[in-house]
Amino acid sequence: LFRDGALGVTTPLTREVSLANLEWRRRLYRGTAIQIGLATFLDGARLGPTAGAGRQTYLDGGVGLRLGFRAGPMLRLDYAHGLLDGSDNLSLGLGYIF
């Protein structure tokens, strides 16, 4: 599975994970049914020895859009850029507080 398989060589499987997040949020609109906001963030992660690689460090910076619904969860849409590896990521999430 680790050599040209489903997990690949650099899949970060480990028992040691350290995470840090710094986020600034600004609400732009607060209506009766919906709230809209923007966020900027810096995320960091350090993984212990992984299957197929040694210790790995990730540092990403990005921006996000927040949509909060009165009768449901908040929707997060984030774009992040890897400050160490140059990779880009787009993510969508539900259920975080505004």
C-alpha positions in Angstrom: 0.0 0.0 0.0 2.9 2.4 0.6 4.8 1.8 -2.6 2.8 3.2 -5.5 -0.4 2.1 -3.7 -3.5 3.7 -2.3 -1.6 5.4 0.5 1.4 6.6 -1.6 4.9 7.2 -0.3 4.3 10.5 1.5 0.9 9.8 3.2 1.2 11.4 6.6 0.3 8.5 8.9 1.7 9.1 12.4 1.0 8.9 16.1 2.3 12.4 16.8 0.5 15.5 15.7 0.9 19.1 16.9 -1.5 21.8 15.5 -1.8 25.5 15.8 -4.2 28.0 14.3 -4.4 31.8 14.3 -7.6 33.2 12.8 -9.0 36.7 12.4 -12.7 37.0 11.5 -14.8 40.0 10.5 -18.6 39.9 10.2 -19.7 41.9 7.1 -23.5 41.4 7.3 -25.9 40.3 10.0 -29.4 39.7 8.7 -32.4 37.8 10.2 -31.8 34.6 8.3 -28.1 34.8 7.3 -24.7 36.2 8.5 -21.7 36.7 6.1 -18.1 37.1 7.2 -14.5 37.0 6.0 -11.5 35.4 7.7 -7.8 35.3 7.3 -5.8 32.5 9.0 -2.4 30.9 9.6 -2.4 27.2 10.2 0.6 25.1 11.3 1.1 21.4 11.8 4.0 19.2 12.8 3.8 15.5 12.3 6.0 12.9 14.0 7.8 10.2 12.0 5.4 9.1 9.2 5.0 6.0 7.1 7.4 6.6 4.2 9.0 9.8 5.5 10.5 11.5 8.6 9.0 14.4 10.5 7.0 16.8 8.4 6.1 20.5 9.0 3.2 22.3 7.3 2.5 26.0 7.4 -0.4 27.5 5.5 -1.9 31.0 5.2 -5.2 31.7 3.6 -8.5 33.5 3.4 -12.1 32.3 3.9 -15.7 33.1 3.5 -18.2 32.4 6.3 -22.0 32.0 5.8 -24.0 31.5 9.0 -27.6 30.3 8.7 -30.1 31.0 11.5 -31.7 27.6 11.3 -28.5 25.6 10.5 -24.8 25.2 10.7 -22.2 27.7 9.4 -20.7 27.0 6.0 -16.9 27.7 5.6 -15.1 28.1 2.3 -11.4 28.4 2.7 -8.4 28.9 0.3 -5.0 28.2 1.7 -1.5 28.4 0.3 1.4 26.3 1.6 4.1 28.7 2.8 6.7 25.9 2.9 5.8 23.7 0.0 3.9 26.1 -2.3 0.8 23.8 -2.6 -2.7 25.3 -2.8 -5.9 23.9 -1.2 -9.6 24.7 -1.3 -11.8 23.4 1.5 -15.4 23.4 2.4 -16.7 22.7 6.0 -19.8 22.8 8.1 -20.5 23.3 11.8 -18.0 25.8 13.0 -19.1 28.7 15.2 -19.2 32.2 13.6 
